[in-house]
């Protein structure tokens, strides 16, 4: 089958697609458009961005029926080539979307190409109709300029592409692999610094797993003029969207870009190849429920940062600042009281990528990373590591593409422990269960000379009344067990506290809070008595001086 893709009017942001299918007489063709994409376990319903779909045979219109919101069918009455033509609205600029404008064509094929039923394993040719001076960044093999080939449907939808006259291209080698850095957008940092950082963490990743099953790998980076942060993994490439581009001269912003790049490279093994059984064969037409979010994203989030520490890109202090944010984020919510990380993984399709209702869930990324940290430090006490576990997962499940279950992951972890009950108890409490992880987190960090302190200064209405606000006084969160939860509502705007204009100055604990709030365009006076509570602490992670244990942990790869 053959795809032709063009931009007839780049400013419209519609791209034109033509699919040619060689059919037999009487063949019933079913065209299934994906409803979601790998790495994002929620329904995207890409069919909503398609218009003007029609089928023809030698210029004559062929009846095409839409069976569901994203499934079309037609019957080939005669043998020959049938052409499916349609337009796709390419206006989603993130690492999983597509974008068309006068300066570039950026496409994730998963957004708009069809899985032709019963012909999923057929080779696919793609021709781009673009100006001659454009360059193309993609992992797809090319036969000649603007013509590419995919082995099958899965190969095509796992191979994003950017075409532009302004692409910057750099390469480096690690072992037997050439790594490509493609950059679309303004470069305000020293490219040599970036290449050095990428070389360093790539080497550490490859050493951690022992090999790299590709001759080429592509980092495809969109640098944007506005705030953005996103990455998506693929079999032989990753797309990263980041902005504002002009902030990358700042060390902290440059570290974020390198951080997401390290995260996505770890996915080369974990997710792209070490997959849960449910994802060994993708069905993009419906939800695929899984409980392995801890491994998919939690382990990847933890190891992506840790390998930057082990490679020397992060100092221990810099790494602890990143870890500190994860600890703070985890306990700024009480979602862990209501849903385990396994349950939150299963519910990704429901609300996993939205803020959701108060205190309903946990983040498989954030809580998963903290669980992974605890496991790693527990394994360290047994002379092992989480990375050794992941190398075992690579050997047992990834190389053979046989898929694993969460219980099998637990079993691999247990295999590194002298007492199996220790890991069973840990998984029952913190993976399948809803126990508070702070205690074991403190204990395990202390084992390598890192301690977590708590304080309650500088924000009385947060810590002593359980009221979190933004800088304008709009209430964003209320502690569920506080008196304020019965008087205030999320979205209320605090105008005055005890006769003074809203601020985070110390409140009067003896008389309580007398507040004037704006609620749904009405001003309401409220009094909340003081109750002796301390909630939403501020956490700080620090390492003891001359800490040999943390130095050993931060430098050893496995």
Secondary structure, DSSP 8 states (H G I E B T S, - for coil): -EEEEE-SSGGGTEEEEEEEEEE-TT-EEEEEE-SSBTTB-S---GGGGEEEEEEEETTEEE--EEEETTEEEEE-SSSEEEEEEEEEE-B--STTS-EEETTEEEE-GGGT-EEETT-TTS-EEEEEE--TT-EEEESSEEEETTEEEESSHHHHHT--EEEETT-EEEEEEETTEEEEEEEES---S-HHHHHHHHHHHHHHHHHHHS----SEEEEEEEEESS-EEEEEE-SSEEEEEEE-GGGTTSHHHHHHHHHHHHHHHHTTTBTTTB-BGGGSS--TTS----S-HIIIIIIHHHHHHHHHHHTTSS-HHHHHHHHHHHHHHHHT--GGGT--HHHHHHTHHHHTTS--STT----TTHHHHHHHHHHHHHHHTTT--HHHHHHHHIIIIITTT--B-HHHHHHHHHTT-S-HHHHHHHIIIIISS----HHHHHHHHHTTTEEEEEE--S-HHHHTT-EEE-TTSBEEEE-TTSGGGGT--TT-EEEEETTEES-SS---TTT-EEEEEEETTEEEEEEE-------S-EEEEEE-TT-HHHHHHHH---
